[in-house]
Amino acid sequence: MRRTIILHPYVTEKTMNAMSGTPVQDLKDGNRLEFIVRKDATKPEIKKAFEERFEAKVDRINVKLMRDGKHAIIRLKEGYSAEDIGMRIGIF
């Protein structure tokens, strides 16, 4: 049985700004998406699951444990658009 790594997108005003790369709130880089993931998921598992599901290459993943679960901030490699993926999954 295959377990689900990526549970759902995490959408706030800050994460929306990070998708487009708008320099708001001192964000140095854009092209990022944030997801709630399984608490026991590792960075390599998250990367593999994301790349298979969305057919986009991951540049870097940062994770943080929050009260509502484990958050994965995924920055995409150049040539891939977080906005496009956001539109595909219905964020916009």
C-alpha positions in Angstrom: 0.0 0.0 0.0 1.3 3.4 -1.0 0.9 6.1 1.6 0.2 9.7 0.8 3.1 12.0 1.6 1.6 15.4 0.5 -1.7 15.9 2.2 -2.9 19.4 1.0 -1.6 22.8 0.0 -1.2 25.5 2.7 -2.5 28.8 1.3 -2.1 32.2 3.0 -1.3 35.6 1.7 2.3 35.1 2.3 2.4 31.8 0.5 0.5 33.4 -2.4 3.2 36.1 -2.7 5.9 33.4 -2.6 4.4 31.7 -5.6 4.7 34.7 -7.9 8.0 35.9 -6.5 6.5 39.3 -5.5 9.0 41.0 -3.2 6.6 41.4 -0.3 7.5 40.8 3.3 11.3 40.6 2.5 11.0 37.4 0.4 14.3 36.9 -1.4 13.0 34.4 -3.8 9.7 33.3 -5.2 8.5 30.3 -7.1 7.6 28.4 -3.9 4.7 26.4 -2.8 3.8 25.3 0.7 2.1 22.0 1.6 1.0 20.2 4.7 2.8 16.8 4.6 2.9 13.6 6.8 4.7 14.2 10.1 7.0 11.2 9.4 7.8 12.2 5.8 11.5 13.0 5.0 12.8 15.6 2.6 13.7 13.0 -0.1 10.2 11.4 0.2 8.6 14.8 -0.1 10.7 15.7 -3.1 10.0 12.4 -4.9 6.2 12.6 -4.2 6.0 16.2 -5.4 8.0 15.6 -8.6 5.9 12.6 -9.5 2.6 14.2 -8.7 3.2 17.6 -10.4 5.9 16.8 -13.0 8.1 19.6 -11.8 11.7 19.6 -10.5 12.4 20.7 -7.0 15.3 23.0 -6.2 15.1 22.9 -2.4 12.7 21.9 0.4 12.5 23.4 3.9 10.3 21.9 6.5 8.9 23.2 9.8 6.7 21.7 12.4 3.7 23.7 13.3 0.7 23.2 15.5 -1.4 22.2 12.5 1.2 19.7 11.1 4.4 19.5 9.2 4.8 22.2 6.5 7.0 21.7 3.5 8.1 24.8 1.7 9.1 23.7 -1.8 11.1 25.9 -4.1 11.0 24.9 -7.8 14.0 24.8 -10.2 14.2 27.5 -12.9 11.9 26.7 -15.8 9.1 25.5 -13.6 6.3 27.8 -12.3 4.7 27.6 -8.9 1.9 29.8 -10.3 1.1 27.1 -13.0 1.0 24.4 -10.4 -1.2 26.5 -8.1 -3.6 27.0 -11.0 -3.7 23.3 -11.7 -4.5 22.4 -8.1 -7.1 25.2 -7.7 -5.4 27.7 -5.5 -6.2 30.6 -7.8 
